[in-house]
Amino acid sequence: MLCGTAAAQRVKRLAEQALQHSDAVGTLETGRVHRALRKIIVERFFKQQLPIDVPHVEKAMSAAMKVAKRDRADTAHFFSTPADVRRRSGYLCDRIGDVYDGDQLQSADGRQV
């Protein structure tokens, strides 16, 4: 939905407010809640023609939080660590075929890594 700058800022503030009053504060990005809220506003207030009043807006904010939390649970984060840190901490090497043998890493052909 296209809207003016002032209306877009109000919707963003509603998303921020929903996040601040939730148990997910500090664990979700405002942008994730904002994207969900925009879609819900279009669905409920334009397509379904629900009245724009406090109870319906609060329900929309709550629904946006649920969507954002669900999307967060579906997100995978990948962290990489330098190879030497992994070697020292006992993790497998980057190279396929390397094997952890007690204190030492050995490659598949038996050389010490």
N, C-alpha and C positions, 0 to 999 in steps of 0.2 A: 504494500500500500504506500502510495506517495503522500507525503504531508509536508507542511511547512516546517521551518527550522524550530520554531517555538514548540510546536506539537511534538516533534521528534525529541526535543530536549525533555519535555514532560514525560514522555514514555520512558526515556532513559533514566530519569529520576525515579520513576515508579519501580523500574527494575532494580536500581540501587537500593531503594527503600525495602523492597521485598527481600533482597539479599541480606541487608543489615538486620532485619527482624527474623531471620531464619537461623536454624542450627547449622547451616552450611557457610556461615560467614567465615572468611579466611580460607575456604577450601574451593570456592568457585570463582570464576572470573565474571565480572558484571556483564561482559559481552555475551556470554552464554545465556544468561538469564534474559538479557535484552532481546536477543534473537527469538527466544521462545515466547516472550511476552508479545512481541510484534505479531507473530503468527496467531496467537490466541486472541488478541484484540480483533484482528480481521475476522477470524472464525466466529467469535461469539457476538461481537457488537455490530458487525456489518452483515455477515451471512445469516446468522440466527436472529438478528434484530433484538437482542436482549436489551433491556433498559440500562443506560449508563448511570448506575447509582453505586453507592458505597459497597453494599454487599456483593454485587456482581463484579466490581473492580477488584475487591479483595480476593474473591474466588479466582479471578483471572491471574492475579499475582501469585496465589498459592499454586495454581496449575502450572505456571511458568517455572516456579521453583522445582516442582516435581519433575518436569521435563528436563530441566538443566541438571538435576541430580542424576537422573537416569542416563543422560548423555555423558555425564562425567564418569559413571560406572562403566560405560562402554568404551572409554578412551584408554589407550595403551600408551605408556610412557617408556621410552628406552633410554637408558643411561649407559654411557660408555666410560670405561676407565682405561688409563694407559696400560699397555701390555706389561710393563715392569711391575706395576702395582698388583696386577692380577697374579703374576708369577710369584711375587713375594708373599701374597696372601693365600696361596695354595689353590687358586683357580686354574682351570684348564687354559692352555695357551690359545691364542687366536688361530694358529695353524691347525688345520684338520689333520688328524692322525697323531697329534701330540698327546701323551698320556701322563697323568700325574702318578708318580711312583714313590709313595712315602714322602720324603723331603724334597725329592728332585723331580723335575719335569723331564721326560724323555720323549723324543720324537718316535714315530712309528718304526723308523729304521734303526732305533736303538741309541742314537747319539743323544748326549745330554744337552739340554736346552738351558 
